[in-house]
Amino acid sequence: MKISRNHKLLLIVLAVMPAYLISIALAQTPPNRVNARVTVEPAQVKPGEQAKIKITLEIADEAHVNSNAPRDPNLIPTIFTPNPTAGIIWGKPQYPTPTEVTEWYANDPLPVFQNGAVIEVPFTIDKTATGTLTIGGTLRAQACDHEQCYPLRKIPVSATLQITGESPPPTRNRKY
């Protein structure tokens, strides 16, 4: 069977078109303007003890994310939601004090977090917990700069925690 020149050209176009369209889509995808790094302090704990995770925001130059309590209800707050984890009792996230920036698209200064801001989340290890646990959750953040806001990111964050030894002895109330 002989294929005409026009059919060959059509087959080549059809073969190349998906790669071309994908390259255009990738070129239009904005780079990540916000990411997060997680640490646990201390990295090893005993059952019954307390520790915390620290989520350090990594935000592009000239960008920011809204604080956890923006004044404008139309703005998306930065929020950490911990994953339920057997053996972990989560405390309330402690957000840093925001800085304020003035942008052309807002009437009032905006409370924001900038690069290096740290969210701390305390937790307690259950007295029966043992072994190694992976703890974490989801950080919701929307980066903005002087020109625009970028799509909301839901960033999964996690860290490994080593539970060592036995639980500490119970504290006794002493009467003096």
Backbone as CSV, one residue per row, in Angstrom:
resi,resn,N_x,N_y,N_z,CA_x,CA_y,CA_z,C_x,C_y,C_z
1,MET,0.837,-1.174,0.000,0.000,0.000,0.000,0.880,1.234,0.000
2,LYS,0.624,2.102,-0.916,1.418,3.303,-1.067,0.704,4.458,-0.349
3,ILE,1.514,5.213,0.475,0.965,6.350,1.215,1.353,7.623,0.468
4,SER,0.349,8.446,0.225,0.620,9.684,-0.510,1.440,10.633,0.354
5,ARG,2.025,11.582,-0.297,2.848,12.581,0.373,2.015,13.376,1.384
6,ASN,0.805,13.733,1.053,-0.069,14.476,1.974,-0.391,13.649,3.215
7,HIS,-0.610,12.361,3.048,-0.883,11.493,4.188,0.343,11.380,5.098
8,LYS,1.536,11.297,4.492,2.768,11.239,5.283,2.915,12.517,6.109
9,LEU,2.657,13.645,5.472,2.756,14.927,6.167,1.753,14.980,7.316
10,LEU,0.549,14.516,7.082,-0.469,14.501,8.125,-0.041,13.599,9.283
11,LEU,0.517,12.444,8.997,0.987,11.544,10.052,2.108,12.172,10.869
12,ILE,3.000,12.873,10.223,4.097,13.546,10.935,3.535,14.628,11.850
13,VAL,2.597,15.425,11.344,1.984,16.482,12.157,1.268,15.864,13.363
14,LEU,0.520,14.805,13.144,-0.195,14.152,14.247,0.764,13.541,15.269
15,ALA,1.902,13.073,14.826,2.885,12.489,15.739,3.585,13.556,16.579
16,VAL,3.838,14.714,15.988,4.583,15.778,16.656,3.673,16.669,17.503
17,MET,2.419,16.812,17.151,1.503,17.742,17.808,1.385,17.540,19.315
18,PRO,1.215,16.316,19.850,1.094,16.170,21.309,2.316,16.701,22.068
19,ALA,3.496,16.413,21.578,4.705,16.912,22.240,4.751,18.437,22.205
20,TYR,4.350,19.014,21.104,4.324,20.470,20.974,3.335,21.086,21.963
21,LEU,2.143,20.522,22.045,1.121,21.047,22.957,1.546,20.909,24.415
22,ILE,2.188,19.792,24.746,2.671,19.604,26.119,3.747,20.630,26.448
23,SER,4.646,20.896,25.523,5.702,21.888,25.788,5.118,23.277,25.983
24,ILE,4.066,23.620,25.270,3.406,24.918,25.460,2.760,24.970,26.842
25,ALA,2.093,23.905,27.240,1.438,23.877,28.551,2.463,24.000,29.671
26,LEU,3.586,23.299,29.545,4.614,23.377,30.574,5.238,24.762,30.645
27,ALA,5.389,25.410,29.534,5.957,26.758,29.511,5.024,27.749,30.192
28,GLN,3.714,27.482,30.196,2.758,28.389,30.800,2.496,28.080,32.268
29,THR,2.990,26.953,32.774,2.796,26.605,34.169,3.706,27.484,35.022
30,PRO,3.125,28.249,35.968,3.973,29.117,36.780,4.858,28.285,37.705
31,PRO,6.039,28.777,37.993,6.913,28.047,38.907,6.339,28.088,40.319
32,ASN,6.734,27.128,41.138,6.309,27.141,42.529,6.895,28.372,43.207
33,ARG,6.053,29.192,43.767,6.491,30.391,44.468,6.609,30.142,45.965
34,VAL,6.011,29.023,46.432,6.066,28.701,47.858,6.274,27.211,48.033
35,ASN,7.124,26.875,48.995,7.380,25.498,49.363,7.621,25.478,50.866
36,ALA,7.902,24.311,51.431,8.102,24.213,52.875,9.156,23.167,53.201
37,ARG,9.878,23.428,54.283,10.873,22.493,54.822,10.441,22.169,56.255
38,VAL,10.509,20.899,56.646,10.009,20.473,57.956,11.124,19.852,58.785
39,THR,11.158,20.214,60.058,12.050,19.578,61.017,11.240,19.224,62.257
40,VAL,11.755,18.268,63.030,11.128,17.876,64.290,12.124,18.157,65.400
41,GLU,11.652,18.761,66.487,12.514,19.036,67.638,11.858,18.538,68.908
42,PRO,12.509,17.694,69.647,13.713,16.949,69.295,13.365,15.814,68.324
43,ALA,14.380,15.262,67.674,14.152,14.217,66.679,13.855,12.871,67.329
44,GLN,14.256,12.704,68.587,13.966,11.485,69.332,13.266,11.870,70.628
45,VAL,12.162,11.191,70.923,11.407,11.481,72.143,10.964,10.180,72.793
46,LYS,10.639,10.280,74.061,10.125,9.134,74.799,8.608,9.227,74.842
47,PRO,7.940,8.095,75.017,6.484,8.140,75.159,6.080,9.081,76.295
48,GLY,5.031,9.849,76.062,4.547,10.797,77.048,5.192,12.170,76.964
49,GLU,6.260,12.316,76.194,6.943,13.602,76.092,6.317,14.469,75.003
50,GLN,6.716,15.733,75.023,6.255,16.682,74.018,7.382,17.016,73.056
51,ALA,6.972,17.383,71.849,7.909,17.816,70.815,7.155,18.783,69.904
52,LYS,7.799,19.218,68.838,7.113,20.095,67.879,7.719,19.915,66.504
53,ILE,6.879,20.160,65.509,7.420,20.242,64.160,7.530,21.724,63.821
54,LYS,8.550,22.023,63.043,8.750,23.387,62.561,8.643,23.357,61.051
55,ILE,7.732,24.176,60.539,7.525,24.264,59.098,8.095,25.608,58.660
56,THR,9.192,25.568,57.939,9.832,26.793,57.464,9.355,27.080,56.046
57,LEU,8.753,28.243,55.861,8.240,28.620,54.548,9.398,29.047,53.649
58,GLU,9.405,28.506,52.451,10.395,28.876,51.435,9.633,29.583,50.325
59,ILE,9.757,30.906,50.307,8.963,31.738,49.406,9.901,32.472,48.456
60,ALA,9.530,32.526,47.195,10.347,33.172,46.164,10.583,34.646,46.491
61,ASP,11.687,35.168,45.993,11.987,36.600,46.163,10.823,37.441,45.660
62,GLU,10.582,38.534,46.331,9.519,39.483,45.972,8.114,38.910,46.132
63,ALA,7.998,37.738,46.763,6.680,37.133,46.956,6.378,37.038,48.448
64,HIS,5.145,36.733,48.754,4.688,36.519,50.126,3.481,35.585,50.082
65,VAL,3.069,35.107,51.244,1.808,34.373,51.369,0.981,35.105,52.418
66,ASN,-0.331,35.007,52.309,-1.180,35.633,53.309,-0.931,34.991,54.661
67,SER,-1.140,35.742,55.722,-1.013,35.179,57.066,-2.137,34.170,57.297
68,ASN,-2.135,33.581,58.460,-3.206,32.637,58.805,-4.517,33.363,59.108
69,ALA,-4.465,34.687,59.248,-5.663,35.476,59.565,-5.685,36.762,58.735
70,PRO,-5.901,36.642,57.410,-5.943,37.859,56.598,-7.165,38.707,56.978
71,ARG,-7.028,40.013,56.864,-8.141,40.916,57.196,-9.252,40.854,56.150
72,ASP,-8.874,40.638,54.911,-9.838,40.579,53.810,-10.352,39.142,53.686
73,PRO,-11.659,38.920,53.833,-12.186,37.551,53.761,-12.037,36.905,52.380
74,ASN,-11.707,37.689,51.371,-11.519,37.136,50.027,-10.122,36.550,49.823
75,LEU,-9.217,36.814,50.757,-7.859,36.290,50.637,-7.774,34.914,51.282
76,ILE,-6.907,34.076,50.742,-6.760,32.702,51.216,-5.712,32.669,52.327
77,PRO,-6.108,32.215,53.537,-5.140,32.157,54.635,-4.155,31.003,54.462
78,THR,-2.978,31.162,55.057,-1.994,30.089,55.110,-2.316,29.259,56.348
79,ILE,-2.577,27.969,56.132,-3.024,27.109,57.227,-2.330,25.755,57.141
80,PHE,-1.911,25.260,58.315,-1.387,23.894,58.404,-2.439,23.023,59.068
81,THR,-2.738,21.886,58.441,-3.676,20.915,58.996,-2.911,19.608,59.206
82,PRO,-2.748,19.187,60.472,-2.009,17.941,60.724,-2.813,16.714,60.321
83,ASN,-2.102,15.687,59.894,-2.734,14.398,59.604,-2.944,13.659,60.921
84,PRO,-4.111,13.051,61.111,-4.271,12.213,62.297,-3.244,11.084,62.258
85,THR,-2.539,10.890,63.356,-1.499,9.868,63.421,-1.638,9.129,64.742
86,ALA,-1.727,7.813,64.674,-1.813,7.009,65.897,-0.583,7.286,66.754
87,GLY,-0.810,7.557,68.028,0.298,7.811,68.951,0.669,9.276,69.085
88,ILE,0.019,10.152,68.316,0.329,11.590,68.348,-0.921,12.366,68.735
89,ILE,-0.759,13.269,69.683,-1.838,14.173,70.069,-1.379,15.569,69.669
90,TRP,-1.995,16.110,68.627,-1.576,17.393,68.062,-2.063,18.562,68.911
91,GLY,-1.220,19.569,69.016,-1.597,20.840,69.617,-1.991,21.815,68.511
92,LYS,-2.309,23.019,68.888,-2.728,24.048,67.940,-1.499,24.664,67.262
93,PRO,-1.529,24.810,65.924,-0.400,25.454,65.242,-0.153,26.867,65.781
94,GLN,1.118,27.206,65.910,1.518,28.529,66.371,2.150,29.255,65.177
95,TYR,1.437,30.251,64.687,1.876,30.976,63.499,2.761,32.147,63.899
96,PRO,3.712,32.520,63.034,4.581,33.658,63.358,3.806,34.971,63.281
97,THR,4.382,35.993,63.853,3.804,37.331,63.731,3.984,37.778,62.285
98,PRO,2.898,38.155,61.619,3.041,38.549,60.207,3.693,39.925,60.064
99,THR,4.253,40.132,58.891,4.701,41.474,58.512,3.591,42.066,57.651
100,GLU,3.659,43.349,57.405,2.637,43.984,56.572,3.267,44.513,55.296
101,VAL,2.557,44.294,54.193,2.978,44.830,52.905,1.807,45.595,52.303
102,THR,2.142,46.574,51.498,1.125,47.347,50.790,1.209,46.981,49.316
103,GLU,0.084,46.568,48.772,0.015,46.195,47.357,-1.023,47.056,46.656
104,TRP,-0.852,47.250,45.370,-1.745,48.109,44.603,-3.172,47.575,44.577
105,TYR,-3.334,46.268,44.745,-4.656,45.663,44.628,-5.408,45.608,45.964
106,ALA,-4.840,46.169,47.035,-5.508,46.155,48.343,-5.587,47.571,48.897
107,ASN,-6.694,47.876,49.554,-6.873,49.198,50.146,-6.046,49.395,51.407
108,ASP,-5.872,48.334,52.183,-5.140,48.400,53.448,-3.914,47.507,53.384
109,PRO,-2.940,47.742,54.275,-1.782,46.837,54.319,-2.232,45.396,54.591
110,LEU,-1.501,44.466,54.018,-1.836,43.045,54.127,-0.918,42.358,55.138
111,PRO,-1.484,41.612,56.105,-0.628,40.812,57.000,-0.184,39.551,56.260
112,VAL,1.132,39.396,56.102,1.667,38.307,55.289,2.838,37.627,55.986
113,PHE,3.187,36.447,55.481,4.412,35.762,55.866,5.365,35.857,54.677
114,GLN,6.635,36.049,55.001,7.641,36.128,53.947,8.635,34.982,54.107
115,ASN,9.572,34.896,53.201,10.529,33.800,53.181,11.182,33.616,54.550
116,GLY,11.220,32.372,55.008,11.863,32.049,56.278,10.924,32.032,57.468
117,ALA,9.675,32.453,57.301,8.716,32.405,58.413,8.540,30.951,58.859
118,VAL,8.375,30.752,60.176,8.292,29.397,60.725,6.974,29.205,61.474
119,ILE,6.256,28.155,61.107,5.045,27.728,61.815,5.467,26.572,62.709
120,GLU,5.145,26.663,64.006,5.479,25.598,64.944,4.191,24.896,65.378
121,VAL,4.241,23.568,65.403,3.072,22.796,65.803,3.501,21.822,66.904
122,PRO,3.044,22.080,68.147,3.408,21.180,69.238,2.597,19.889,69.174
123,PHE,3.154,18.833,69.727,2.423,17.576,69.831,2.960,16.788,71.017
124,THR,2.142,15.861,71.487,2.512,14.988,72.594,2.504,13.557,72.097
125,ILE,3.499,12.803,72.536,3.582,11.392,72.176,2.741,10.608,73.182
126,ASP,1.845,9.791,72.686,1.038,8.947,73.563,1.962,8.045,74.375
127,LYS,1.580,7.758,75.617,2.424,6.955,76.513,2.617,5.528,76.030
128,THR,1.763,5.071,75.108,1.884,3.699,74.607,2.584,3.625,73.246
129,ALA,2.970,4.768,72.690,3.580,4.803,71.350,4.993,4.227,71.374
130,THR,5.351,3.544,70.292,6.690,2.978,70.147,7.123,3.050,68.693
131,GLY,8.428,2.897,68.465,8.944,2.782,67.099,9.180,4.102,66.404
132,THR,9.064,4.050,65.108,9.283,5.217,64.259,7.954,5.625,63.656
133,LEU,7.660,6.918,63.734,6.418,7.433,63.177,6.723,8.469,62.106
134,THR,5.891,8.500,61.078,5.934,9.576,60.101,4.788,10.510,60.451
135,ILE,5.139,11.753,60.730,4.132,12.731,61.118,4.140,13.873,60.115
136,GLY,3.034,14.575,60.027,2.973,15.706,59.109,1.550,16.114,58.840
137,GLY,1.352,16.735,57.702,0.034,17.214,57.330,0.099,17.962,56.015
138,THR,-0.824,18.907,55.870,-0.916,19.674,54.632,-0.823,21.168,54.945
139,LEU,0.036,21.846,54.229,0.162,23.292,54.318,-0.552,23.887,53.108
140,ARG,-1.548,24.719,53.379,-2.251,25.433,52.302,-1.686,26.848,52.250
141,ALA,-1.199,27.242,51.093,-0.618,28.575,50.963,-0.780,29.079,49.534
142,GLN,-1.041,30.367,49.422,-1.139,31.002,48.108,-0.110,32.118,48.051
143,ALA,0.827,31.988,47.150,1.854,33.011,46.982,1.333,34.147,46.105
144,CYS,1.744,35.352,46.455,1.418,36.547,45.669,2.688,37.385,45.550
145,ASP,2.752,38.187,44.517,3.830,39.160,44.404,3.206,40.505,44.080
146,HIS,3.997,41.441,43.594,3.494,42.792,43.339,2.559,42.875,42.136
147,GLU,2.500,41.811,41.351,1.679,41.812,40.149,0.415,40.968,40.258
148,GLN,0.532,39.813,40.925,-0.584,38.876,40.908,-0.475,37.870,42.038
149,CYS,-1.551,37.099,42.223,-1.551,35.946,43.112,-1.539,34.695,42.250
150,TYR,-0.865,33.680,42.743,-0.705,32.439,42.009,-1.673,31.396,42.560
151,PRO,-1.867,30.287,41.853,-2.816,29.267,42.334,-2.456,28.760,43.739
152,LEU,-3.478,28.468,44.505,-3.328,27.893,45.843,-2.549,26.590,45.741
153,ARG,-1.618,26.400,46.671,-0.885,25.135,46.737,-1.254,24.402,48.007
154,LYS,-1.452,23.119,47.896,-1.625,22.246,49.043,-0.360,21.404,49.112
155,ILE,0.517,21.754,50.041,1.853,21.173,50.107,1.890,20.090,51.179
156,PRO,2.092,18.837,50.797,2.223,17.799,51.826,3.577,17.941,52.517
157,VAL,3.560,17.922,53.839,4.803,18.005,54.604,4.847,16.835,55.576
158,SER,6.030,16.265,55.771,6.160,15.150,56.707,7.587,15.064,57.224
159,ALA,7.706,14.393,58.358,9.009,14.156,58.974,8.929,12.850,59.735
160,THR,10.093,12.285,60.018,10.170,11.028,60.755,10.529,11.322,62.204
161,LEU,9.867,10.630,63.096,10.081,10.803,64.530,10.424,9.448,65.128
162,GLN,11.512,9.394,65.886,11.931,8.158,66.548,11.504,8.206,68.008
163,ILE,10.709,7.212,68.418,10.280,7.122,69.810,11.225,6.143,70.493
164,THR,11.891,6.620,71.553,12.919,5.821,72.213,12.570,5.606,73.681
165,GLY,13.059,4.523,74.216,12.962,4.282,75.655,11.547,4.110,76.157
166,GLU,11.439,4.264,77.449,10.165,4.090,78.123,9.576,5.444,78.457
167,SER,8.304,5.420,78.764,7.657,6.666,79.153,8.214,7.134,80.482
168,PRO,8.256,8.456,80.684,8.781,8.982,81.937,7.858,8.581,83.102
169,PRO,8.430,8.494,84.305,7.584,8.128,85.448,6.530,9.192,85.684
170,PRO,5.373,8.781,86.219,4.331,9.783,86.464,4.785,10.774,87.519
171,THR,4.381,12.011,87.353,4.724,13.024,88.345,3.751,12.895,89.500
172,ARG,4.274,13.049,90.675,3.448,12.947,91.875,3.327,14.299,92.509
173,ASN,2.157,14.574,92.978,1.946,15.828,93.682,2.504,15.670,95.101
174,ARG,3.447,16.483,95.412,4.028,16.426,96.769,3.408,17.536,97.602
175,LYS,3.153,17.194,98.825,2.642,18.190,99.773,3.770,18.540,100.716
176,TYR,3.982,19.797,100.880,5.043,20.235,101.777,4.475,20.777,103.043
